[in-house]
Amino acid sequence: VRHELAASASAAARPAVLRRVRDRLASAGIHRPRLARGERTETPFDAPSIRTARLLLRPHRMPDAAEWFALQSEPAVREFLPWPERDARSSARHLRDRTRHTRLWQADDFLALAVEKDGHLIGDVSLHLRTVAAASRSVEIGWVLHPSFSGHGYATEATEALLAFAYDVVGARWVTAVTDARNAASLALARRLGFVEVRSDGADLVLMRPRGTAVATR
Ligand SMILES: CC(C)(COP(=O)(O)OP(=O)(O)OC[C@H]1O[C@@H](n2cnc3c(N)ncnc32)[C@H](O)[C@@H]1OP(=O)(O)O)[C@@H](O)C(=O)NCCC(=O)NCCS
């Protein structure tokens, strides 16, 4: 585990500023050209639909535009995310981008899933493919939940399901998470799921979770 921690720390060791710039560009639909992104995974990994005890994780779709806008309009949601305040129109454009984020194949590919409860969108979980090589494959995970639904373990449940996909299907050796050090709810979620802090990166903490980490989530 110590060896994996050291390796993951270097895999995740990208300067915060570069990572933020790249993620903001990607969030605006501007990506590095595929040719510049090097090797590919052995097969592409397409966005799954996953049922958990209480939730459905599935690709985003445009009929959720009103609920996506409501989620994005929550100041508590945007506080620690690089999401600007959006009006309904630009929120719909952002959702349209997300409907296309359905495949991991090359470095920095992004896959996002809607978290649905009883037919309504209540959040989002996502994966960035960071390191492609099978022996050191890593993905960075993200999570967002509408505050009206917090406190019931939904984000934990959705993230746990996406972690299983990351390890068992994508073949990740470790999963990283990056969160603002002041984001107590996000850190609690990460620790609940067995992530450990590997280093700080400006205002952010980089956490990782090797394959095979046992969790006692409840
Ligand atoms: C980070 C975020 C997803 C955490 O949401 P959350 O509601 O705290 O997380 P969960 O849905 O897993 O709920 C956990 C809470 O439910 C409780 N809970 C109840 N039933 C539970 C169950 N079956 N399993 C786990 N926890 C359960 C836990 O004890 C915990 O309560 P506590 O906060 O009082 O300790 C949410 O705050 C958020 O979306 N923030 C904005 C976006 C963001 O910052 N994302 C991260 C960017 S890095």
The ligand as a Gaussian input file, in Angstrom:
#p B3LYP/6-31G(d) Opt

LIG

0 1
 C      -19.857000      16.804000      -1.053000
 C      -21.328000      16.413000      -1.012000
 C      -21.673000      15.548000      -2.216000
 C      -21.595000      15.630000       0.287000
 O      -22.994000      15.429000       0.449000
 P      -23.553000      14.686000       1.767000
 O      -25.030000      14.783000       1.747000
 O      -22.828000      15.200000       2.965000
 O      -23.098000      13.190000       1.559000
 P      -24.040000      11.905000       1.639000
 O      -25.192000      12.071000       0.716000
 O      -23.184000      10.744000       1.431000
 O      -24.604000      11.955000       3.113000
 C      -23.753000      11.788000       4.221000
 C      -24.519000      12.171000       5.475000
 O      -25.674000      11.333000       5.566000
 C      -25.563000      10.493000       6.740000
 N      -26.107000       9.190000       6.335000
 C      -27.380000       8.806000       6.551000
 N      -27.581000       7.600000       6.006000
 C      -26.416000       7.204000       5.447000
 C      -26.021000       6.059000       4.733000
 N      -26.876000       5.069000       4.479000
 N      -24.736000       5.997000       4.257000
 C      -23.866000       6.989000       4.489000
 N      -24.199000       8.129000       5.162000
 C      -25.471000       8.219000       5.646000
 C      -24.099000      10.509000       7.108000
 O      -23.913000      10.261000       8.483000
 C      -23.740000      11.935000       6.743000
 O      -24.281000      12.783000       7.703000
 P      -23.433000      13.963000       8.389000
 O      -23.121000      14.934000       7.265000
 O      -24.336000      14.527000       9.394000
 O      -22.202000      13.304000       8.929000
 C      -22.239000      17.685000      -1.026000
 O      -21.941000      18.456000       0.110000
 C      -22.067000      18.539000      -2.269000
 O      -22.612000      18.240000      -3.315000
 N      -21.297000      19.637000      -2.156000
 C      -21.155000      20.571000      -3.289000
 C      -20.352000      20.021000      -4.423000
 C      -18.939000      19.715000      -4.026000
 O      -18.348000      20.445000      -3.251000
 N      -18.419000      18.648000      -4.576000
 C      -17.077000      18.218000      -4.309000
 C      -16.116000      18.915000      -5.164000
 S      -14.504000      18.234000      -4.875000

